[in-house]
Amino acid sequence: MSQSTLTREAPSGSAQARPGLDVRELAGRAARQGGLIVVILAMVIGFGIAKPFFLDGNNLMNVLLQAAVVGILALGQTYVLLTGGIDLSIGSTVAVTAVCAGLLSQEVAAPVAILGAIAIGACCGLINGLLITVTKITPFIVTLGTMSVYAGLALIIAGGQAVYGIPVAFEDALAGGIAGIPIPVVLFVVLTVVSGLVLKYTLFGEYLVAIGGNSEVARLAGIRVGKHTATAYVVAGAAAGLCGAILTARLGAADPTLGADLLLTAIAATVMGGTKLEGGHGSMAGAAFGAILIATLTAGLTSLNVQAFYQQVAVGAAIILALLVDQLARRRRA
């Protein structure tokens, strides 16, 4: 089954795409990502003029480091949004896996602890996926419930307090660097490339797009909708597990309240990158650039000594503006 036979945005609901639709879609996607890059460069130059130290290589690398965790979460969320679903529990999954990573790091080798955190995150995603596909309950409701469950589990496992005593080996494994580049940034770049290839060149990526475009048509075409939908949530959970381990390594402690502020930012980065909330259309590169844009804006405002509550207003306004521009662009192309 090729992408030419499965539509991403066919208004008729048919699985047959209109002639030239893929070309227009690719052009629109390139323009959207190009726009994000232009905005990011403009912000970097603007903040650099206002505060020259902002253009320092170490500072720019710190911006990428801040974007890495949100970006990895956004990549995982993109898989879910492609199916027309949403995962509101990723922030709480980060908290659970961070605590588990912290406790495991004290008992086993760092690589095992990291894999354990990823596996636990994948299990959380699997629970979400099974509840959604088996019970047919709306993803919003299911993941809203599991968000509370996982947040409570994080507190229970940690005994209501942060886990300290993280071994240096664990910290170095995820908070160190490779040739001067922080490991989270390396992971972010690698996962962005891999996810983009998965979406573009594999049947799994094609099936997710088809499911989000029209799940009934996808089912009639022989796609195992439940299986692939659940797998998308597993991937999102695994991404959250990796982020939990990264945050534990960077902070040198595992806070059971971690991740509460990451959910909306990750979803915003994904949507700003061109992924439709109703499913059937998405971009991994766009999600990555969306995360970088938000991190750049936050870092720039911090460099200007803008207070945190004003930063929240500015970031929220930027997200709304980006979505409005994207919506107008979609209507114009239509």
Wavefront OBJ file of the C-alpha trace (Angstrom):
o trace
v 0.000 0.000 0.000
v 1.637 3.267 -1.067
v 1.128 6.828 0.061
v -0.352 7.651 -3.307
v -3.339 5.442 -2.518
v -3.964 6.690 0.987
v -4.968 10.288 1.423
v -3.716 12.458 4.247
v -6.323 15.171 3.878
v -8.875 14.011 1.331
v -12.024 16.002 2.056
v -14.313 13.361 0.639
v -13.199 10.768 3.195
v -12.106 8.489 0.387
v -8.798 6.666 0.497
v -7.979 7.949 -2.976
v -5.964 11.164 -3.003
v -6.592 13.863 -5.581
v -3.952 14.281 -8.296
v -1.195 16.611 -7.159
v -2.263 16.536 -3.515
v 1.043 15.082 -2.335
v 2.986 17.778 -4.194
v 0.943 20.583 -2.666
v 1.186 18.954 0.751
v 4.962 18.660 0.531
v 5.233 22.266 -0.633
v 3.049 23.451 2.223
v 5.015 21.420 4.737
v 8.322 22.794 3.450
v 6.970 26.343 3.627
v 5.755 25.784 7.191
v 9.075 24.398 8.363
v 10.930 27.110 6.492
v 8.775 29.660 8.278
v 9.656 28.159 11.647
v 13.352 28.291 10.812
v 13.071 31.941 9.738
v 11.270 32.835 12.972
v 13.885 30.988 15.053
v 16.748 32.776 13.265
v 14.995 36.126 13.636
v 14.564 35.571 17.374
v 18.190 34.498 17.789
v 19.416 37.596 15.944
v 17.010 39.872 17.824
v 17.931 38.541 21.236
v 21.597 38.609 20.196
v 21.369 42.308 19.366
v 19.676 43.040 22.683
v 22.029 40.783 24.660
v 25.220 39.901 22.726
v 26.024 36.977 25.036
v 22.919 35.252 23.689
v 24.876 34.469 20.517
v 27.626 32.729 22.473
v 28.074 29.142 21.323
v 27.645 27.742 24.818
v 24.414 29.678 25.305
v 22.987 28.492 21.983
v 23.895 24.930 22.914
v 22.046 25.408 26.201
v 18.987 26.504 24.209
v 19.155 23.265 22.226
v 19.585 21.370 25.483
v 16.418 22.963 26.838
v 14.622 22.074 23.611
v 15.798 18.445 23.652
v 13.429 17.081 26.307
v 10.390 18.941 24.958
v 11.401 17.939 21.448
v 11.659 14.230 22.261
v 8.255 14.375 23.952
v 6.865 16.202 20.906
v 8.167 13.478 18.590
v 6.369 10.844 20.660
v 3.219 12.936 20.760
v 3.317 13.287 16.969
v 2.910 9.524 16.548
v -0.241 9.702 18.676
v -1.682 12.822 17.069
v -1.247 11.268 13.633
v -3.866 8.684 14.595
v -6.308 11.378 15.648
v -5.684 10.708 19.349
v -3.887 12.590 22.101
v -1.834 11.583 25.128
v -2.393 13.867 28.114
v -0.468 11.527 30.411
v 3.039 12.059 29.012
v 3.933 14.584 31.723
v 2.916 12.163 34.467
v 4.708 9.345 32.632
v 7.866 11.456 32.771
v 7.412 11.727 36.552
v 6.913 7.963 37.023
v 9.870 7.034 34.853
v 12.103 9.680 36.433
v 11.469 8.218 39.890
v 11.961 4.668 38.626
v 15.155 5.675 36.832
v 16.472 7.269 40.003
v 15.744 4.196 42.106
v 17.024 1.761 39.486
v 20.248 3.715 39.042
v 21.111 2.963 42.661
v 20.729 -0.774 42.142
v 21.814 -1.579 38.578
v 24.212 -0.307 35.912
v 23.353 2.977 34.195
v 22.425 1.454 30.791
v 20.058 -1.000 32.475
v 18.440 1.777 34.507
v 17.941 3.865 31.369
v 16.418 0.957 29.464
v 14.260 0.214 32.491
v 12.880 3.764 32.475
v 12.134 3.534 28.749
v 10.439 0.161 29.237
v 8.294 1.499 32.079
v 7.289 4.459 29.924
v 6.406 2.061 27.099
v 4.236 0.060 29.534
v 2.406 3.237 30.529
v 1.819 3.931 26.845
v 0.651 0.365 26.280
v -1.932 0.730 29.050
v -3.194 3.907 27.378
v -3.301 2.226 23.979
v -5.133 -0.863 25.195
v -7.700 1.146 27.141
v -8.398 3.275 24.082
v -8.540 0.505 21.484
v -10.343 -2.098 23.596
v -12.886 0.079 25.408
v -13.310 2.570 22.533
v -13.289 5.396 25.071
v -12.125 8.749 23.713
v -8.324 9.151 24.019
v -8.783 12.504 25.744
v -10.782 10.905 28.556
v -8.567 7.830 28.912
v -5.303 9.745 29.065
v -6.832 12.380 31.342
v -7.544 9.556 33.776
v -4.163 7.877 33.421
v -2.497 11.272 33.834
v -3.859 11.377 37.370
v -3.062 7.705 37.986
v 0.568 8.000 36.866
v 1.060 11.233 38.823
v -0.166 9.467 41.940
v 2.031 6.425 41.267
v 5.083 8.673 40.982
v 4.406 10.085 44.438
v 3.675 6.641 45.894
v 6.850 5.061 44.490
v 8.987 7.979 45.642
v 7.351 8.099 49.061
v 6.215 11.664 48.446
v 9.728 13.073 48.185
v 12.528 13.444 45.665
v 14.971 10.575 45.136
v 18.558 11.662 45.716
v 21.880 9.851 45.531
v 21.914 9.400 41.750
v 25.213 7.697 40.797
v 27.706 9.734 38.782
v 27.820 7.006 36.121
v 24.103 7.470 35.474
v 24.445 11.246 35.290
v 27.360 10.966 32.859
v 25.429 8.537 30.661
v 22.723 11.100 29.857
v 23.983 14.468 31.094
v 27.470 14.228 29.626
v 28.581 15.170 26.144
v 29.945 13.770 22.899
v 32.565 15.967 21.217
v 31.269 18.918 23.208
v 27.634 18.296 22.284
v 25.300 17.374 25.178
v 24.034 13.794 24.903
v 20.344 14.851 25.109
v 20.890 17.064 22.042
v 22.505 14.169 20.174
v 19.581 11.915 21.089
v 17.116 14.615 20.026
v 18.707 14.978 16.594
v 19.009 11.217 16.047
v 15.421 10.541 17.106
v 14.142 13.354 14.895
v 15.885 11.872 11.860
v 14.787 8.319 12.670
v 11.188 9.364 13.328
v 11.088 11.317 10.092
v 12.313 8.285 8.165
v 9.782 6.048 9.915
v 6.937 8.378 9.023
v 7.989 8.786 5.399
v 9.346 5.399 4.385
v 7.721 2.694 6.524
v 4.315 1.053 6.435
v 3.881 1.885 10.112
v 4.147 5.600 9.384
v 1.836 5.287 6.403
v -0.707 3.358 8.440
v -0.747 5.988 11.203
v -1.478 8.674 8.630
v -4.225 6.528 7.098
v -5.802 5.833 10.491
v -5.870 9.518 11.346
v -7.266 10.417 7.935
v -10.149 7.944 8.165
v -9.939 5.002 10.538
v -12.892 3.171 8.990
v -11.429 3.382 5.483
v -8.094 2.221 6.913
v -9.810 -0.774 8.549
v -11.561 -1.696 5.322
v -8.208 -1.456 3.544
v -6.872 -4.206 5.804
v -4.946 -2.077 8.297
v -5.018 -3.358 11.882
v -6.187 -0.082 13.347
v -6.164 -1.143 17.001
v -2.667 -2.627 16.853
v -1.046 0.369 15.180
v -2.917 2.872 17.324
v -1.762 1.137 20.507
v 1.792 1.025 19.147
v 1.730 4.798 18.683
v 0.932 5.230 22.377
v 3.722 2.801 23.290
v 6.190 4.921 21.309
v 4.957 8.087 23.035
v 5.335 6.409 26.425
v 8.844 5.213 25.597
v 9.798 8.763 24.573
v 8.466 10.033 27.908
v 10.486 7.330 29.683
v 13.678 8.500 27.994
v 12.874 12.098 28.968
v 12.323 11.031 32.572
v 15.764 9.416 32.643
v 17.365 12.482 31.029
v 15.828 14.869 33.544
v 16.931 12.665 36.442
v 20.488 12.624 35.125
v 20.558 16.376 34.507
v 19.082 17.324 37.888
v 20.955 14.703 39.872
v 17.661 13.810 41.555
v 14.272 12.366 40.665
v 11.397 14.671 41.546
v 7.982 12.908 41.502
v 6.366 16.153 40.337
v 8.513 16.393 37.204
v 6.790 16.763 33.868
v 3.722 18.742 34.918
v 4.833 21.714 32.821
v 5.943 19.664 29.826
v 2.602 18.366 28.522
v 1.192 21.521 26.977
v 4.589 22.659 25.730
v 5.162 19.350 23.937
v 1.709 19.407 22.341
v 2.201 23.045 21.349
v 5.548 22.262 19.723
v 3.949 19.406 17.803
v 1.031 21.452 16.543
v 3.220 24.456 15.728
v 5.258 22.098 13.567
v 2.251 21.300 11.402
v 0.659 18.242 13.009
v -3.129 18.341 12.895
v -4.959 17.651 16.151
v -7.620 15.751 14.205
v -4.971 13.416 12.800
v -3.894 12.326 9.339
v -1.108 14.849 8.900
v 2.128 15.493 10.777
v 5.805 16.335 10.590
v 8.593 15.099 12.842
v 10.973 17.843 11.710
v 8.226 20.383 12.315
v 7.759 19.118 15.884
v 11.506 19.448 16.471
v 11.617 23.002 15.126
v 8.541 23.863 17.194
v 10.355 22.740 20.346
v 13.429 24.767 19.397
v 11.289 27.846 18.745
v 9.656 27.647 22.168
v 13.021 27.056 23.881
v 14.578 29.987 22.021
v 11.745 32.314 22.985
v 11.901 31.259 26.641
v 15.695 31.563 26.809
v 15.627 34.940 25.084
v 13.044 36.360 27.447
v 15.053 35.045 30.382
v 18.162 36.801 29.050
v 16.145 40.024 28.997
v 15.206 39.461 32.658
v 11.534 39.133 31.781
v 9.682 37.682 34.759
v 8.396 34.133 34.513
v 4.695 34.983 34.456
v 5.238 37.389 31.544
v 7.160 34.643 29.773
v 4.133 32.360 30.072
v 1.955 35.030 28.481
v 4.458 35.581 25.658
v 4.884 31.860 24.937
v 1.126 31.307 24.971
v 0.559 34.255 22.642
v 3.261 32.971 20.269
v 1.629 29.548 20.155
v -1.811 31.004 19.403
v -0.358 33.284 16.718
v 1.478 30.389 15.085
v -1.690 28.300 15.015
v -3.730 31.161 13.567
v -1.174 31.693 10.802
v -1.140 27.964 10.058
v -4.942 27.836 9.947
v -5.103 30.782 7.555
v -2.476 29.145 5.357
v -4.472 25.886 5.265
v -7.649 27.736 4.267
v -5.803 29.592 1.541
v -4.377 26.358 0.111
v -7.823 24.741 0.288
l 1 2 3 4 5 6 7 8 9 10 11 12 13 14 15 16 17 18 19 20 21 22 23 24 25 26 27 28 29 30 31 32 33 34 35 36 37 38 39 40 41 42 43 44 45 46 47 48 49 50 51 52 53 54 55 56 57 58 59 60 61 62 63 64 65 66 67 68 69 70 71 72 73 74 75 76 77 78 79 80 81 82 83 84 85 86 87 88 89 90 91 92 93 94 95 96 97 98 99 100 101 102 103 104 105 106 107 108 109 110 111 112 113 114 115 116 117 118 119 120 121 122 123 124 125 126 127 128 129 130 131 132 133 134 135 136 137 138 139 140 141 142 143 144 145 146 147 148 149 150 151 152 153 154 155 156 157 158 159 160 161 162 163 164 165 166 167 168 169 170 171 172 173 174 175 176 177 178 179 180 181 182 183 184 185 186 187 188 189 190 191 192 193 194 195 196 197 198 199 200 201 202 203 204 205 206 207 208 209 210 211 212 213 214 215 216 217 218 219 220 221 222 223 224 225 226 227 228 229 230 231 232 233 234 235 236 237 238 239 240 241 242 243 244 245 246 247 248 249 250 251 252 253 254 255 256 257 258 259 260 261 262 263 264 265 266 267 268 269 270 271 272 273 274 275 276 277 278 279 280 281 282 283 284 285 286 287 288 289 290 291 292 293 294 295 296 297 298 299 300 301 302 303 304 305 306 307 308 309 310 311 312 313 314 315 316 317 318 319 320 321 322 323 324 325 326 327 328 329 330 331 332 333 334
